Amino acid sequence: MKIESLREPTVRGGRYTVTLDDGRRLRLEQATVGEFALYPGRELTAEELDQIRAANQRASAKARAVRIISATNVSKKDLERRLVQKGETPELASEAVQWLTELNLLDDLETARQLAQSAARKGYGAARIRQILYQKGIDRQLWDEAMEELPEPDDAIDRFLQSRFKGEKPDERETKRAVDALLRRGHRWADIRSAMARYTDALNDIMEEF
């Protein structure tokens, strides 16, 4: 069989369209076209065609993996899971993850640090951050190291209470709602209790000035 035409993609990152003389069309990644040096008029054996298809499946999985890590922070386990969900075989997904790891483009510890820092900026406590790391497929052995540089939770809790109460003295119902909200955010009861005491002390100091 022979390649009748080879059309370049019309959009950046798109696939090449290879038309064979028997009318069949192949949608190939740029990496596959380059690897096999494909061009119009080239003769292909059935074995070569099978090799091209297999190579293109690998190239497609790698390209999809690159798109995913370019858009969001993912762990190796999470990336592999996403690739399978999008239709890649477990074998190709694993190969793509290993390829990115060897290129130093996938680092679970660095991903864990970024996830932890992002969660801390949102005001989440340690328990919620650990839950996020678990959901993202980060190995438990990396959790402590990823979280060791995070700031103490006091400031985040204090800001929450100031925003919630707006300098007013809360009643019992409002206090319970605030405590429940902070617990859902993953903060420890001991830290919440200390923050509530600081808020009350600050409020008393203001009242004494009048």
Backbone hydrogen bonds, N-H to C=O, Kabsch-Sander energy under -0.5 kcal/mol:
donor,donor_aa,acceptor,acceptor_aa,energy
3,I,42,R,-2.6
4,E,2,K,-0.7
4,E,19,T,-2.5
5,S,19,T,-1.7
7,R,17,T,-3.0
14,G,11,V,-2.1
16,Y,28,L,-3.1
17,T,7,R,-2.5
18,V,16,Y,-0.6
18,V,26,L,-3.1
19,T,5,S,-2.5
19,T,17,T,-0.5
20,L,18,V,-0.5
20,L,24,R,-3.2
21,D,2,K,-2.2
23,G,20,L,-1.9
26,L,18,V,-3.0
28,L,16,Y,-2.7
28,L,26,L,-0.7
33,V,29,E,-1.9
34,G,30,Q,-2.4
35,E,31,A,-2.5
36,F,32,T,-2.1
37,A,34,G,-0.7
38,L,33,V,-1.9
41,G,3,I,-3.7
42,R,39,Y,-1.9
44,L,1,M,-3.4
49,L,45,T,-2.1
50,D,46,A,-1.9
51,Q,47,E,-2.1
52,I,48,E,-2.5
53,R,49,L,-2.2
54,A,50,D,-2.3
55,A,51,Q,-2.5
56,N,52,I,-2.3
57,Q,53,R,-1.7
58,R,54,A,-1.6
59,A,55,A,-2.5
60,S,56,N,-2.6
61,A,57,Q,-2.0
62,K,58,R,-2.1
63,A,59,A,-2.5
64,R,60,S,-2.4
65,A,61,A,-2.1
66,V,62,K,-2.3
67,R,63,A,-1.9
68,I,64,R,-1.9
69,I,65,A,-2.4
70,S,66,V,-1.5
71,A,67,R,-0.8
71,A,68,I,-0.9
72,T,68,I,-1.6
74,V,72,T,-0.6
75,S,136,K,-0.7
78,D,136,K,-0.6
79,L,75,S,-2.7
80,E,76,K,-2.5
81,R,77,K,-2.2
82,R,78,D,-2.4
83,L,79,L,-2.5
84,V,80,E,-1.9
85,Q,81,R,-2.2
86,K,82,R,-1.6
87,G,84,V,-1.7
88,E,83,L,-2.4
93,A,89,T,-2.7
94,S,90,P,-2.3
95,E,91,E,-2.1
96,A,92,L,-2.3
97,V,93,A,-2.1
98,Q,94,S,-2.3
99,W,95,E,-2.2
100,L,96,A,-2.1
101,T,97,V,-2.2
102,E,98,Q,-2.4
103,L,99,W,-1.2
104,N,101,T,-1.7
105,L,100,L,-2.7
106,L,100,L,-0.6
111,T,107,D,-2.5
112,A,108,D,-2.5
113,R,109,L,-2.3
114,Q,110,E,-2.3
115,L,111,T,-2.4
116,A,112,A,-2.6
117,Q,113,R,-2.6
118,S,114,Q,-2.3
119,A,115,L,-2.2
120,A,116,A,-2.4
121,R,117,Q,-2.1
122,K,118,S,-1.0
123,G,120,A,-1.6
124,Y,119,A,-2.1
125,G,185,R,-3.2
127,A,186,G,-1.9
129,I,125,G,-2.2
130,R,126,A,-2.6
131,Q,127,A,-1.7
132,I,128,R,-2.1
133,L,129,I,-2.4
134,Y,130,R,-2.3
135,Q,131,Q,-2.5
136,K,132,I,-1.8
137,G,134,Y,-1.6
138,I,133,L,-2.6
142,L,139,D,-2.0
143,W,140,R,-1.2
144,D,140,R,-0.6
146,A,142,L,-2.3
147,M,143,W,-1.6
148,E,144,D,-0.9
150,L,147,M,-1.5
155,D,152,E,-0.6
157,I,153,P,-2.4
158,D,154,D,-2.9
159,R,155,D,-2.6
160,F,156,A,-1.9
161,L,157,I,-2.5
162,Q,158,D,-2.4
163,S,159,R,-2.4
164,R,160,F,-2.5
165,F,161,L,-3.0
166,K,162,Q,-2.0
168,E,165,F,-1.8
175,T,171,D,-2.5
176,K,172,E,-2.2
177,R,173,R,-2.0
178,A,174,E,-2.2
179,V,175,T,-2.6
180,D,176,K,-2.7
181,A,177,R,-2.2
182,L,178,A,-2.2
183,L,179,V,-2.4
184,R,180,D,-2.2
185,R,181,A,-1.3
186,G,183,L,-1.5
187,H,182,L,-2.1
192,I,188,R,-2.2
193,R,189,W,-2.8
194,S,190,A,-2.0
195,A,191,D,-2.1
196,M,192,I,-2.5
197,A,193,R,-2.0
198,R,194,S,-2.1
199,Y,195,A,-2.5
200,T,196,M,-2.3
201,D,197,A,-2.6
202,A,198,R,-2.5
203,L,199,Y,-2.1
204,N,200,T,-2.4
205,D,201,D,-2.3
206,I,202,A,-1.8
207,M,203,L,-2.1
208,E,204,N,-2.1
209,E,205,D,-0.8
209,E,206,I,-0.7
210,F,207,M,-1.1
